[in-house]
Amino acid sequence: MQTGRFERAGTGLLPCSAYWREIVTVLCLKAVALALLYFLFFAPADRPTVTERVVAYHLLDQAQAKR
């Protein structure tokens, strides 16, 4: 009679704590990858400054181009 969690030895199954360790590792790697993508493509440093003058220029320029 076996006292472990699994009925048969050698099934290749990992104990429950090893599954959680793998899941947490994958989730951490995904979080790092998403943060890296954010800082590479969506960081505030890449955004142009939006002021009232810039908005007015673009709106008036488009309105005059349609005429």
A tleap script that builds the chain and sets N, CA, C and O, in Angstrom:
source leaprc.protein.ff14SB
mol = sequence {
  NMET GLN THR GLY ARG PHE GLU ARG ALA GLY
  THR GLY LEU LEU PRO CYS SER ALA TYR TRP
  ARG GLU ILE VAL THR VAL LEU CYS LEU LYS
  ALA VAL ALA LEU ALA LEU LEU TYR PHE LEU
  PHE PHE ALA PRO ALA ASP ARG PRO THR VAL
  THR GLU ARG VAL VAL ALA TYR HIE LEU LEU
  ASP GLN ALA GLN ALA LYS CARG
}
set mol.1.N position { 0.842 -1.173 0.000 }
set mol.1.CA position { 0.000 0.000 0.000 }
set mol.1.C position { 0.893 1.245 0.000 }
set mol.1.O position { 1.859 1.347 0.756 }
set mol.2.N position { 0.533 2.177 -0.871 }
set mol.2.CA position { 1.349 3.359 -1.031 }
set mol.2.C position { 0.783 4.505 -0.197 }
set mol.2.O position { -0.431 4.630 -0.040 }
set mol.3.N position { 1.668 5.331 0.332 }
set mol.3.CA position { 1.214 6.430 1.179 }
set mol.3.C position { 1.272 7.765 0.463 }
set mol.3.O position { 0.907 8.782 1.054 }
set mol.4.N position { 1.715 7.805 -0.786 }
set mol.4.CA position { 1.850 9.058 -1.527 }
set mol.4.C position { 0.516 9.547 -2.061 }
set mol.4.O position { -0.534 8.981 -1.759 }
set mol.5.N position { 0.570 10.596 -2.851 }
set mol.5.CA position { -0.651 11.168 -3.416 }
set mol.5.C position { -1.162 10.376 -4.618 }
set mol.5.O position { -2.351 10.430 -4.929 }
set mol.6.N position { -0.300 9.660 -5.279 }
set mol.6.CA position { -0.691 8.965 -6.489 }
set mol.6.C position { -0.796 7.469 -6.224 }
set mol.6.O position { -0.098 6.920 -5.372 }
set mol.7.N position { -1.681 6.828 -6.974 }
set mol.7.CA position { -1.905 5.390 -6.770 }
set mol.7.C position { -0.741 4.563 -7.282 }
set mol.7.O position { -0.337 3.594 -6.640 }
set mol.8.N position { -0.199 4.938 -8.430 }
set mol.8.CA position { 0.889 4.157 -9.011 }
set mol.8.C position { 2.153 4.984 -9.031 }
set mol.8.O position { 2.112 6.191 -9.268 }
set mol.9.N position { 3.250 4.350 -8.788 }
set mol.9.CA position { 4.540 5.034 -8.875 }
set mol.9.C position { 4.992 5.031 -10.332 }
set mol.9.O position { 4.673 4.114 -11.089 }
set mol.10.N position { 5.735 6.059 -10.713 }
set mol.10.CA position { 6.276 6.105 -12.067 }
set mol.10.C position { 5.285 6.562 -13.109 }
set mol.10.O position { 5.474 6.264 -14.288 }
set mol.11.N position { 4.233 7.274 -12.733 }
set mol.11.CA position { 3.266 7.749 -13.722 }
set mol.11.C position { 3.752 8.997 -14.436 }
set mol.11.O position { 3.156 9.406 -15.432 }
set mol.12.N position { 4.830 9.614 -13.945 }
set mol.12.CA position { 5.347 10.808 -14.573 }
set mol.12.C position { 4.626 12.065 -14.136 }
set mol.12.O position { 4.887 13.139 -14.676 }
set mol.13.N position { 3.742 11.963 -13.190 }
set mol.13.CA position { 3.013 13.130 -12.714 }
set mol.13.C position { 3.826 13.849 -11.654 }
set mol.13.O position { 4.515 13.224 -10.848 }
set mol.14.N position { 3.736 15.162 -11.666 }
set mol.14.CA position { 4.432 15.958 -10.679 }
set mol.14.C position { 3.527 16.163 -9.466 }
set mol.14.O position { 2.304 16.167 -9.605 }
set mol.15.N position { 4.093 16.329 -8.317 }
set mol.15.CA position { 3.265 16.646 -7.160 }
set mol.15.C position { 2.588 18.003 -7.347 }
set mol.15.O position { 3.014 18.803 -8.180 }
set mol.16.N position { 1.566 18.252 -6.598 }
set mol.16.CA position { 0.758 19.454 -6.741 }
set mol.16.C position { 1.598 20.723 -6.590 }
set mol.16.O position { 1.381 21.687 -7.324 }
set mol.17.N position { 2.533 20.743 -5.671 }
set mol.17.CA position { 3.342 21.948 -5.473 }
set mol.17.C position { 4.211 22.250 -6.688 }
set mol.17.O position { 4.482 23.417 -6.969 }
set mol.18.N position { 4.649 21.235 -7.407 }
set mol.18.CA position { 5.454 21.459 -8.606 }
set mol.18.C position { 4.601 22.077 -9.706 }
set mol.18.O position { 5.094 22.912 -10.465 }
set mol.19.N position { 3.330 21.684 -9.809 }
set mol.19.CA position { 2.439 22.301 -10.787 }
set mol.19.C position { 2.266 23.786 -10.482 }
set mol.19.O position { 2.332 24.623 -11.383 }
set mol.20.N position { 2.047 24.101 -9.230 }
set mol.20.CA position { 1.876 25.501 -8.851 }
set mol.20.C position { 3.145 26.298 -9.124 }
set mol.20.O position { 3.075 27.452 -9.549 }
set mol.21.N position { 4.286 25.701 -8.886 }
set mol.21.CA position { 5.550 26.386 -9.149 }
set mol.21.C position { 5.691 26.686 -10.638 }
set mol.21.O position { 6.131 27.772 -11.013 }
set mol.22.N position { 5.322 25.730 -11.486 }
set mol.22.CA position { 5.397 25.954 -12.928 }
set mol.22.C position { 4.404 27.022 -13.376 }
set mol.22.O position { 4.733 27.868 -14.208 }
set mol.23.N position { 3.205 26.987 -12.833 }
set mol.23.CA position { 2.182 27.969 -13.195 }
set mol.23.C position { 2.620 29.367 -12.789 }
set mol.23.O position { 2.491 30.308 -13.572 }
set mol.24.N position { 3.132 29.511 -11.586 }
set mol.24.CA position { 3.580 30.818 -11.109 }
set mol.24.C position { 4.756 31.300 -11.942 }
set mol.24.O position { 4.846 32.492 -12.240 }
set mol.25.N position { 5.643 30.421 -12.319 }
set mol.25.CA position { 6.789 30.800 -13.156 }
set mol.25.C position { 6.325 31.314 -14.515 }
set mol.25.O position { 6.814 32.336 -14.996 }
set mol.26.N position { 5.393 30.613 -15.126 }
set mol.26.CA position { 4.887 31.037 -16.435 }
set mol.26.C position { 4.163 32.369 -16.318 }
set mol.26.O position { 4.331 33.234 -17.178 }
set mol.27.N position { 3.368 32.553 -15.282 }
set mol.27.CA position { 2.665 33.820 -15.105 }
set mol.27.C position { 3.630 34.977 -14.871 }
set mol.27.O position { 3.408 36.080 -15.371 }
set mol.28.N position { 4.685 34.737 -14.124 }
set mol.28.CA position { 5.697 35.778 -13.910 }
set mol.28.C position { 6.407 36.135 -15.213 }
set mol.28.O position { 6.657 37.309 -15.484 }
set mol.29.N position { 6.729 35.130 -16.014 }
set mol.29.CA position { 7.373 35.391 -17.306 }
set mol.29.C position { 6.442 36.172 -18.233 }
set mol.29.O position { 6.893 37.048 -18.970 }
set mol.30.N position { 5.149 35.857 -18.198 }
set mol.30.CA position { 4.188 36.594 -19.014 }
set mol.30.C position { 4.091 38.045 -18.558 }
set mol.30.O position { 4.011 38.951 -19.388 }
set mol.31.N position { 4.098 38.270 -17.257 }
set mol.31.CA position { 4.034 39.635 -16.734 }
set mol.31.C position { 5.264 40.437 -17.154 }
set mol.31.O position { 5.155 41.608 -17.518 }
set mol.32.N position { 6.420 39.808 -17.102 }
set mol.32.CA position { 7.652 40.484 -17.531 }
set mol.32.C position { 7.594 40.791 -19.026 }
set mol.32.O position { 7.999 41.872 -19.452 }
set mol.33.N position { 7.097 39.856 -19.819 }
set mol.33.CA position { 7.004 40.071 -21.264 }
set mol.33.C position { 6.028 41.196 -21.587 }
set mol.33.O position { 6.311 42.022 -22.456 }
set mol.34.N position { 4.884 41.246 -20.905 }
set mol.34.CA position { 3.922 42.319 -21.140 }
set mol.34.C position { 4.476 43.673 -20.722 }
set mol.34.O position { 4.251 44.673 -21.404 }
set mol.35.N position { 5.194 43.714 -19.615 }
set mol.35.CA position { 5.804 44.968 -19.178 }
set mol.35.C position { 6.850 45.430 -20.192 }
set mol.35.O position { 6.937 46.620 -20.493 }
set mol.36.N position { 7.631 44.512 -20.709 }
set mol.36.CA position { 8.635 44.847 -21.711 }
set mol.36.C position { 7.979 45.396 -22.980 }
set mol.36.O position { 8.444 46.386 -23.545 }
set mol.37.N position { 6.902 44.751 -23.424 }
set mol.37.CA position { 6.191 45.241 -24.602 }
set mol.37.C position { 5.614 46.630 -24.363 }
set mol.37.O position { 5.652 47.482 -25.250 }
set mol.38.N position { 5.081 46.860 -23.168 }
set mol.38.CA position { 4.541 48.182 -22.848 }
set mol.38.C position { 5.637 49.240 -22.932 }
set mol.38.O position { 5.454 50.279 -23.567 }
set mol.39.N position { 6.765 48.980 -22.297 }
set mol.39.CA position { 7.821 49.982 -22.281 }
set mol.39.C position { 8.456 50.179 -23.653 }
set mol.39.O position { 8.979 51.256 -23.940 }
set mol.40.N position { 8.419 49.159 -24.502 }
set mol.40.CA position { 8.988 49.312 -25.840 }
set mol.40.C position { 8.063 50.050 -26.799 }
set mol.40.O position { 8.529 50.843 -27.617 }
set mol.41.N position { 6.736 49.796 -26.709 }
set mol.41.CA position { 5.832 50.315 -27.727 }
set mol.41.C position { 4.820 51.347 -27.227 }
set mol.41.O position { 4.354 52.164 -28.022 }
set mol.42.N position { 4.467 51.341 -25.952 }
set mol.42.CA position { 3.406 52.218 -25.474 }
set mol.42.C position { 3.862 53.169 -24.374 }
set mol.42.O position { 3.025 53.759 -23.691 }
set mol.43.N position { 5.124 53.324 -24.195 }
set mol.43.CA position { 5.647 54.168 -23.123 }
set mol.43.C position { 5.271 55.627 -23.368 }
set mol.43.O position { 5.182 56.053 -24.520 }
set mol.44.N position { 5.054 56.382 -22.328 }
set mol.44.CA position { 4.688 57.793 -22.486 }
set mol.44.C position { 5.757 58.631 -23.186 }
set mol.44.O position { 5.437 59.696 -23.713 }
set mol.45.N position { 6.979 58.201 -23.208 }
set mol.45.CA position { 8.040 58.967 -23.871 }
set mol.45.C position { 7.821 59.043 -25.380 }
set mol.45.O position { 8.306 59.975 -26.021 }
set mol.46.N position { 7.105 58.087 -25.956 }
set mol.46.CA position { 6.876 58.067 -27.397 }
set mol.46.C position { 5.675 58.891 -27.820 }
set mol.46.O position { 5.484 59.122 -29.014 }
set mol.47.N position { 4.874 59.335 -26.890 }
set mol.47.CA position { 3.660 60.064 -27.223 }
set mol.47.C position { 3.983 61.537 -27.462 }
set mol.47.O position { 4.780 62.134 -26.739 }
set mol.48.N position { 3.357 62.110 -28.481 }
set mol.48.CA position { 3.569 63.541 -28.709 }
set mol.48.C position { 2.795 64.363 -27.678 }
set mol.48.O position { 1.804 63.893 -27.119 }
set mol.49.N position { 3.245 65.573 -27.435 }
set mol.49.CA position { 2.538 66.438 -26.501 }
set mol.49.C position { 1.308 67.013 -27.198 }
set mol.49.O position { 1.380 67.462 -28.342 }
set mol.50.N position { 0.190 66.992 -26.495 }
set mol.50.CA position { -1.064 67.477 -27.042 }
set mol.50.C position { -1.449 68.738 -26.275 }
set mol.50.O position { -1.720 68.703 -25.075 }
set mol.51.N position { -1.465 69.834 -26.993 }
set mol.51.CA position { -1.862 71.107 -26.401 }
set mol.51.C position { -3.084 71.624 -27.148 }
set mol.51.O position { -3.472 71.077 -28.181 }
set mol.52.N position { -3.678 72.669 -26.623 }
set mol.52.CA position { -4.843 73.255 -27.287 }
set mol.52.C position { -4.475 73.792 -28.668 }
set mol.52.O position { -5.256 73.680 -29.613 }
set mol.53.N position { -3.314 74.359 -28.777 }
set mol.53.CA position { -2.881 74.930 -30.056 }
set mol.53.C position { -2.703 73.826 -31.112 }
set mol.53.O position { -3.086 74.008 -32.268 }
set mol.54.N position { -2.133 72.705 -30.724 }
set mol.54.CA position { -1.933 71.595 -31.671 }
set mol.54.C position { -3.275 71.029 -32.114 }
set mol.54.O position { -3.467 70.745 -33.296 }
set mol.55.N position { -4.199 70.863 -31.181 }
set mol.55.CA position { -5.524 70.342 -31.523 }
set mol.55.C position { -6.247 71.309 -32.453 }
set mol.55.O position { -6.828 70.887 -33.453 }
set mol.56.N position { -6.219 72.587 -32.138 }
set mol.56.CA position { -6.890 73.580 -32.978 }
set mol.56.C position { -6.277 73.604 -34.378 }
set mol.56.O position { -6.999 73.697 -35.370 }
set mol.57.N position { -4.974 73.523 -34.459 }
set mol.57.CA position { -4.314 73.522 -35.767 }
set mol.57.C position { -4.785 72.338 -36.615 }
set mol.57.O position { -5.099 72.500 -37.794 }
set mol.58.N position { -4.831 71.161 -36.016 }
set mol.58.CA position { -5.236 69.968 -36.769 }
set mol.58.C position { -6.710 70.017 -37.142 }
set mol.58.O position { -7.081 69.618 -38.245 }
set mol.59.N position { -7.555 70.501 -36.235 }
set mol.59.CA position { -8.983 70.571 -36.548 }
set mol.59.C position { -9.254 71.614 -37.630 }
set mol.59.O position { -10.014 71.354 -38.562 }
set mol.60.N position { -8.644 72.781 -37.514 }
set mol.60.CA position { -8.868 73.820 -38.514 }
set mol.60.C position { -8.238 73.458 -39.846 }
set mol.60.O position { -8.783 73.784 -40.901 }
set mol.61.N position { -7.095 72.786 -39.808 }
set mol.61.CA position { -6.428 72.375 -41.037 }
set mol.61.C position { -7.282 71.362 -41.787 }
set mol.61.O position { -7.387 71.440 -43.011 }
set mol.62.N position { -7.891 70.420 -41.089 }
set mol.62.CA position { -8.755 69.444 -41.748 }
set mol.62.C position { -10.027 70.082 -42.271 }
set mol.62.O position { -10.513 69.709 -43.338 }
set mol.63.N position { -10.571 71.039 -41.534 }
set mol.63.CA position { -11.791 71.715 -41.993 }
set mol.63.C position { -11.517 72.525 -43.263 }
set mol.63.O position { -12.356 72.567 -44.163 }
set mol.64.N position { -10.368 73.156 -43.340 }
set mol.64.CA position { -10.035 73.930 -44.538 }
set mol.64.C position { -9.696 73.019 -45.711 }
set mol.64.O position { -9.917 73.392 -46.863 }
set mol.65.N position { -9.173 71.850 -45.441 }
set mol.65.CA position { -8.818 70.929 -46.534 }
set mol.65.C position { -10.063 70.340 -47.187 }
set mol.65.O position { -10.021 69.975 -48.362 }
set mol.66.N position { -11.170 70.240 -46.451 }
set mol.66.CA position { -12.391 69.664 -46.995 }
set mol.66.C position { -13.107 70.634 -47.920 }
set mol.66.O position { -13.919 70.206 -48.740 }
set mol.67.N position { -12.831 71.929 -47.812 }
set mol.67.CA position { -13.543 72.929 -48.637 }
set mol.67.C position { -13.068 72.938 -50.047 }
set mol.67.O position { -13.564 73.718 -50.860 }
savepdb mol mol.pdb
quit
